[in-house]
Amino acid sequence: MKRFASLLLAVLTAGLLSAGLYAADKKKTDIKEVTFVTSIDCKNCVKKVEAKLPYEKGVKDLKINLDDKTVWIKYDASKTDSEKLAAAIVKLGYTAEELPSTPEAPVKNR
């Protein structure tokens, strides 16, 4: 009985350690952002993109600005890239020109 309890404790400990390592490894995703200028020009276009684009592999978040005709996407770079996301927008019937990312403004000393 004592041997069974020791074996059970060892198995549970190993399981908890492996679950912890799996969770830590899962958090090491490479999240990136991209903004596209598109030919989206109406609310129905926005609804169409909002309905389809989140199902693209790796898409984490998306925002569409109809006034600027831009689509901002946060994505997991280990699952997709900006070219594939642009192709997904084009497949929906719109143009997709990637805006260059701008570096953050330097913080001024006061």
C-alpha positions, 0 to 999 in steps of 0.5 A: 500500500505504501508503495502504491501511494508513493507511485501515485504521488510520483505520477501526479508530480510528473503530471503537474510538472509537465502541465506547467512546462506545457503552459509555459511553452504555450505562452511563448507566442510571437504576437505581431500587429499589421495595418492594411489600407483597403478598398473597404467603403461601406458598413456591409464591407466591414461586416463581411471582413469582421465575419470572415477574417477572425477565422484565419489561422493566427488572427487574435484581434482585428479592428476596422476603421471605415473612415481611414479604410484601414484594417488593423490585425493582431496575429500570432506570427508562428501561425501566419504572416502579413502576406497571408493576411493580405491575401485573405483580405484580397480573397474577400474582394478588397485591396490590401496594402500594408502600411509600414509600422512606425516606431514608437515616439521617443520619450522626452525628458521633463 
